[in-house]
Amino acid sequence: MVLFEQTLSVTDEDLEILLREDYWVPWADFFLNPRRLRGSDFLMRWSQGVWSEERIVQAVNETSLYFALPYGPSGTAPDDDPKAFELYFERLEKAGLAGIKRPDLLIFPKRHEAPAQEIVRALGGVQELPFTPEDSESITELLSHAILAVECENSLWKAKSMPYYGSKLEPQKRLGGQLGLKKSAVLPTVILKEEDRSPLHEWQRQRKMPIHIWHVFYDLAFGLALDTAERLIRSGEIQPTEQVFQAPGGATTRKIIYKFYYQHAYPLGDAMSEPTLVADCIQDKNGHILPYVKFHGGRLILHREALDVLGSFDAAKQG
């Protein structure tokens, strides 16, 4: 599966929420340079991913203590045009960089903003970061200013409205008596894909920089250290789940993912104002219109515990 389709893959679980009924979609054969998007759900997924990363960057930058920069291909891709988004990933593939795994964001102390921004400007802007070799002097210098790398995930759910939000973890027989909830429990979780697990650990080891997973919901956000995730997997407290993913072209793949109960994570942020859903559309070369709903606005405020996490890494960097 090509990188563009991997990026926009949607779990069957999310598709079930978006498309509960079996109905004919008149734009199902819409062409988007040149692969097909089977319905507006994939464009909505793209919009949601863009929105969630922008909310994280906004929340970090508003602290006045830290600032965030996109670093991985998804974060540096165009955020206002789905066609440009696809062309960007086509360029990555042609450059032979499709298989490279980088965290989505880098977090810096505010005092390092000027030198970090100057490095990025010299490279041609954040959109050129994925095309810059990881072992280049510029990237090495940029990373020397950062205190944390972030892998971003998002879910199309209101966390506080999920049935098991607020539930207490209890001993589970299937977990050998370790704390958890029944398999069917619906609650906020922080997601890690098995296919990303080793590459992220290898990047963390090579760059000697911690990686955290930051998972954004409609109303809340949670953070989890990659090392904590690995400990929970190895202890058996979190078991793998096989999930079916569907790509815009219709292809389905089965992937192993890990769903970490939000109780294992730290509160990352609260939505001070929720986004609005705005109608939008794109048009193909033949004048065919594909409508979809995109996320607009909203404001995330970093939680005190998240600031403490960043503060600990900043102190360690200075020490």
N, C-alpha and C positions, 0 to 999 in steps of 0.2 A: 504494500500500500504506500502511495506517495506521501510525502511529508504534509502537504496541504490537507489531505483527507485524514491523516493521523491527527492533525491538530484540531480539526473540526469534528472528530468522531464523538458520537453521543451514545451514552449507555441506553440499552433497551429500557432500563428503569425510568430514565428521563423522558424517552420518547413516549412511554406509556402515559406519563403525566400530561405531556403536551398534546398527544394525539389519542385520546381515549376511544374514539369511535373510528370504525373502518369506513372512510369516505374517500371519494375521488377528489384528488387535488388537481385543478385545471392547469397549474403551472408545473406539474411534476416533471415535465421534459425540458424545463428551462435550462439553457446552456450558460455556463459562466466560465468562459475562457480556459479550457473548453469542457471541463468536467461538469457533470450534472448535479444540481442541488435538488434533492427530492423533497420540496416543500420548504416553508418558511422557518421550520424548526431549527435548521442548521444555521441560517442567518441569525436567528435569535440567539443561538448558542455562541456564535462568534461575537455578537454584540455584548452578551453577558460576560464573556471572558475579558473583552476589552474594558468593559465598565469596572469589573472587579479589580483588575490590576491598577486602573487609574484611581480607584478609591483608596487603594493601599498607598500609592505614591502620594496622593493628596494628604492622607492622614499622617504619613511620616513627615512630609515637608512642612506641615502646619505645626509641628512640635517646636520648631525653632531651634531644636537641639540636633536634629538629624535630617538627612535628605536621602532620597532614593533615586536610583537610575535604572532604567530597563537594561538588561544584560543578555538574556537569552533570546533566541529567534522570535518567540511569540510576543515577548514584551517590546521588542524593537520594531516589529512589523507595523505597517500602516494601520491606523486605528479609526479611519473615517470612510474607508472605501473598500468593500469586500472584494472587488475586482483587483485593486492594487494589492490587497492582502495576499491573494492567490499568486499574483505575478511575483511578489517578493519571495514566496516559498519556492517558486519555480527557479528563481535566480539562485537560491541557496542550493538546490539540487544540482543545477548546472555547474556550480562552483565546487561540487563534491563535498559540501558541508552538511548534508541532510542528516547524517548519522551522529553529528556532534551534539552532546548533551551538556548544556550549561544551565545553571539556575536562572530563574526569570529576572530577578532583581538583585541589585547590590545596595546595601545600606551603609551610609557614610556619616561620620560626625559632621556637623555643620561647619566646623572650622576647616574641614578638608574640601569644602565644596568648590572653591575657586580652582585649586590645582586639578581636581578630578574633572571639572567641566572643561578646563583648558585641554586636557588630554583627549577628551571626547571630541571637542571641536577640531583638533588637529587631525583626527581620524576621519572627519567628514560627517560627524553627528552620530547619535545613538544607533541609527539604522545601519551603520557600517560596522558596528561591533561584532556581529556574528561572522563577518567576512575577514576579521582580523585574527591571525593565528593566536592561539592561546598562549604560546610561548614567546610572543613578541615582546619587545621592551616596553611598548606602550601599554599593553594589557597587564604586564607584570607591575608596572608603575601604578596603573589605575587600581589594581587589586591591593596594592600596599596601603592605600588610603581607606579601604573598606573595612568594616568590622563584622559584617554578617551578609551571607548570601541567602536568598529566599526563593523557594519553589512555590509558585502560586497555584492554588486550586480554587474552584468555585462550584456552588450548587444552587440550583433553582428552587430553593426552599426557604420558607420562613422558619428559622431554627426554633424560635420560642413556641411555634404552633405545632411542632412535630410531636406525635403522641407520647414519646418516652423522654421528652425534654424535662429535666428536673428529677428523673428517676435515679435511685441509688443503685450502684453496682452491687451485685450479690453473687455469692459462690455459685459456680455453674459446673455441673457434672461433666459436660463435654470439654471443659477447660481444666479438668483435674482438680476441681475445687477452687480454682482461681476466680477472681472477681470478674463479672461481666453481666451481660443480659442475654435473653433468649435470641436465637438467630433472627426471628421475624421482627424484632424490635425496630421501630422507626424513630431515629433520633439523629442529632447532628454528629457527623463523624469527620475526621481529617483523613484524606485519601492519599495513599502512596501506591503507585503502580509498580508491580514487580519488575517490569522492563526498565524502569527508571532507578530502581534501587541500587544496583551495582554501579552504574555510571555516576550517580550522585555521590556515592561513598568514595569512588575513585577520585572525582573532582575535589571533594573535601580533603582527601588525604594529600593529593598533589599540591593543592593550593594552600593547605594548612589554614583553611578558613571554615568556620562552622556553617552548616546549612540548616535552616529551619523551614518547615512547611507551613505556609500561611493559607488557611482555607476560609474563603469569604462566602457567607450566606446573605440573604436579602437584608437581614436585620442585625446579624452578629458576625464576628470573625474569631477564629481560634488559631493558635500557633502551637507547633510541636517540633522539638528538635529532632533532626534526623537520627541522632544517636539514641534518643529515647525511643523512637519508632523501632529501631533495630533491636533494642533490648526487649521491647514488648513482643516482637516477633519471635526472637530466640527463646524467650521464656514460655512461649505458648499462650500468653495472655490474649494475643490477637492472632487469629488464624486466617489463612488466605481465603479469598472468595473468588470464584470464577464469575466474571462479568462479561456479558455480550455487548460489544460496541458496534454501532452502525455508522458507516461513513457516508458523506454526501452522495457518492456514486452508487450507493446501495449495498456495497460489500459489507459483510459482517465478519468480525473476528472475536475470538474469545481470549480474554486477558485475565491474568491473575492480579488482583488488587488487594490491598489491606485497608480496612476501615477501622480507624482508631476512635474509640468512644471519646467524645469531647471532654469527658471527665479526666482523661489522661493528658489533655492539652491545657495550655494556659489561655485565659481570655485575652484576645488580641485587640478587639475593638467593638464599639457599639455604634449603631447607626443613629446619628442625631437627627437626620432627616432621610427618609426613604426615597429611592429613585421613583421617577414616574416612567410609565411605559408609553412610548411615543410611536405612532404609526409612521412607517417609512417605506420606501420601495427602491428597487433598482430596475434598470431597463436594459434589455439585451440589444444587440445590434439591429434586430428586426423590429424593435419597438415593443417587444413583449414585456409586460410589467410583472414583477414579482414583489408583492407586498410582504412586509414582515414587521414585527414589533421590536423596537430597540430600547435599551435602558438609557435613561437620561437623568443626570443630577444625582442627588443624594450626597450624604456626607458621613464619613466614618471618623470616629475619634478613637485614637489609640488608648487602650486600657492602661491603668497604672502598672499592672504586672508586665505588660509588653514593654513599657518604658524602662522598667527595672531590668528586664532581659537585655535590652539594648545598652543600658548603662553599665551592666556587668561586662559586656564585651568591649565597650569603650574604655573602661578602666583597665582591663587586661591588655588592651592594645597600647595604652600609655605606659603601663607598668613594664 
